[in-house]
Amino acid sequence: MGNSDSHPLSEKVEEALERGGARRVSTIIMGDHDTFEFRVHALDKVTSDNKPLSMWHDIKLFPTEDSKSHNVVNMVNEIPRCTRKKYEIATNEELNPIKQDVKKGKLREFAKGDLYFNYGCMPRTWEDPDVEHPDAKAKGDNDPLDVCEIGLRILGIGEVVPVKVTAPSFMPFTSLVALA
């Protein structure tokens, strides 16, 4: 965690990140890449038995108590930057692993090429398909809220990282969509 030269506040932030999810999660791959069976499951590194976690329901939305006031949320990465395979949280499967999306019986990829950003979602959120967003004039897609992370690092599938949210309309909706 910290060393003898670290600042006490840094150690508190590190501890909070571990409890909040960013460093609490490890992943395990089941099935082969490029198959319908491929899944990335989350495991709790804090418990001695590596308890399975739901990437959607068990990882906290806010990494620390302070992060809400600083617009910082956890992001579960689904699609690494510089790749084109369309992975997503399987919202209808137990423990919500990440899988490659299927459309018309085929594994999906982005046809226009690789993404220039990491793409994922905010845990414990949900876009209601019965509610139209007043600015976007579109209804939710019945999935967790999407996130585009524009950092330089290529994140792994299922990696959990804290990200700063800059969309001004996000924070008012947090109380509506965040699942306890």
N, C-alpha and C positions, 0 to 999 in steps of 0.2 A: 504494500500500500504506500506508505511514505517512508522517508529516511530521516536521519537525524538533522539534515539540513533543511527539511521542508518546513513551510510555514504552517502554523496550526490551522488556519482557515482552509488551506489546501487539503489537509487531512480530513476535515469535516466534509468538504465537497466530495472527496473520493469515497468516503463512507456512505454519503447520501446517494451517490450515483450507483453504488453497489446495491443498496436497498431498493432504489427506484427502478432498476431494471437495466440500465445501460451496461453494466459489467456483471450482472447477475445471470445472464443467459449464455449458454453455449448451445451449439446446434449439432444435430446428428442427421446424416443423410441416409434415407432408406430408398432402395430401388436404384436403378441405373438412370443416368442422365438420358435425356431424349426418349423417355418412355412414359407411358400413361401412369406407371406406378411410382415415379420419382416423387419423393416428399422430403422436405426439410423440417424436422421437428425441433422444438425448443426444449432445453433441459435447464433446470435450476441449479446453477453452480454453487449456490449458498448451502443447499442441503447436502448431506453426506451421501445420499442415495441418488443424486441427480434426478430429482422428481420431474416428470414431464410437465410442461407448461403449455397453456394456450397462448399463442402469439397475439391473439386478439383480446382475450379477456384477462389474462394473468399478469401482463406487463403493465406497469402504471403509465398513465398518460403523461404525468408530470414527473420528471426524475427526482426533484427535490421539492420541499415546501416552498422555497423561494422562486422556483422556476416559473410558476404561473404569472407572477408579477413582472417577470422579465421576458415573457412570451417564449419560453423554452419548453419544448415537449420532447418526448421520446419518439423516435421514428423506427419502425420495423422495416428494414430494407427488403424489398421483394425483387427488384431488378437492378443488378449492378451496372454502373456506368460502363460504357463501351461494349455493351452486349445487346442482343436483340430478342432473346427468348422472353416471352411474356409470362412471368411468374406472378402468382397472387396468393394471398391467404385463402385457404379453402374454408369459407365461412360455414359450409354445410357438413364439414367433417369433424369428428371428435378431436379436440385439442387444436383445431385449426392450423394444421401444418401449411407450409407453402408448397404449391405444386405448379406445374406448367399449365397454363390455361388451355382449354380445348374448345374449338369452334368447328362445327360441322364434321366432327369425328377426327380432327387433325390437331396436333400440338401447335399452338400459336406462336408466331414470331412477328416482330415489327417489319413490315414489308419495305419500308423506306430506309432501313439500315439501323445501325447501332444508336443507342441513346447517348446523349452528351451529358447526362446527369444520372445520379442514383435515384431510383424511384421506389417509393414504399408507401406506408400508411401510418396513421397515428393509432396506437392501441386504445381500446376502450372508447372508440367513437363509432358513429354509424350515420350514414346519409339516408334519411328517410325518403323512400320512393313516393310517398304521398304528399310531401311538402316541396313547394317550389321556392327556390332561393330568390329573394326579391331583386338582387342585382343581376344574377346570371340567367334568370328566367328559365331555369332548368330544375327538374326534380332530381332527388338523390338516386344513387344507383344500388341501394341496399347493401353497401359495403362500407368498411371503415373509410375515414377521410384520407384522401391521397396527399402525398408529400413528394416534392421534387427537391432533392438535396444537391446543391451545385458546387460542392467542394471538389478538391483535386483528387482525393483518395477514392479508389474504387472499393466500395463496401461489399462485403460478402452477402450471399442470400441468407436472410434471417438475422443478420447483424442488427443489434439495437444500439442506436446512437442518439444523444441529445442534439436537437436542432433548434435554431432560432426561427420562429415563425414571423414573417414580415407582412403577411396579408392583414390589412387593418380590420377586415370583417371577420377574421377567425375568432378572436377572443370572445366577442359577445355570444357566439354560438356554442362555445365550450360548455356552458352550463346546460345547454339544451341537448347536446349530443354526447357528452362524456358519460360513459356508463360507470356506475360506482364500483 
